[in-house]
Amino acid sequence: MSDKTNDRDVVICEHVVKDYPLYSTFGEKIKGLLLKESRVSTFRALDDISITMRKGECVGLVGLNGSGKSTLASIITGITTPSSGSVEVKGEVSMLCASSGMRSQLSGIDNIRFKCLLMGYTDKQIKEIEQDIINFADIGIHINQPVKTYSSGMRSRLGFAIAVHINPEILIIDEALSVGDSSFTDKCLKKVDEFREAGKTIVFVSHAVTQMTTFCDRVIWINQGKLIGTGTPDEIIKPYCGFAREFNGMTNEQRKSVMPVLEDYQQKYCE
């Protein structure tokens, strides 16, 4: 593995591979689900990823769209499982994505209760934190309206408020801060800072590299499902941004075959 494990490691991924079947028709999907020997082509979203994340660390995950960042986050959270390899997670995990995983037909207040119940909270415990969640989300009368009527920003506000007040040991934030207004983003980042001081582990999955430079202790770069490198924000952010700019200028054929080498891009973009 690229990182030597120790007692402070709370997320340990070893040689993680994730393949998704590619079905061309609905009938082919049903056949694939029912018959194990049914053969279909697959898409490899993650390819031999070995990383660790440590207690009290704030880690950024960067990569172009489709690189596998959200897939890795979903595996760490337990939403999906790897096709091969192993993942060990020590502690409760809460994941916040832009859609925030809420039930659209339920009201905001009912979603608070629903998600807390899923995390094992009792009615008494829910009542103790319910008003704090409502105050943090600060969406006014909409808290009693169905979530399906919310804007993406309102969903993000409520989702973040629930996630941080459930108080997990590991908090994964998947692009959720990119849809809120600047004042709410500042409030969220202040809360993230409090989590860091409390020794909790935070994982940022984002294109907002400025936030990562400010808050992250370490950044992990993934491209086309492969681990390109891990290091401090200074070691990873500039090379990644340089590669992203070059990638935007490439043809489709060039994009299919390109695989950056970290050391090359560090020499090119780090002074």
Secondary structure, DSSP 8 states (H G I E B T S, - for coil): --S---TTEEEEEEEEEEEEE--SSHHHHHHHHH-TT----EEEEEEEEEEEEETT-EEEEE-STTSSHHHHHHHHHTSS--SEEEEEE-S-EEEEETTTT--TTSBHHHHHHHHHHHTT--HHHHHHHHHHHHHHH--GGGGGSBGGGS-HHHHHHHHHHHHHHS--SEEEEESGGGGS-HHHHHHHHHHHHHHHHTT-EEEEE-S-HHHHHHH-SEEEEEETTEEEEEE-HHHHHHHHHHHHHHHHTS-HHHHHH----HHHHHHHH--
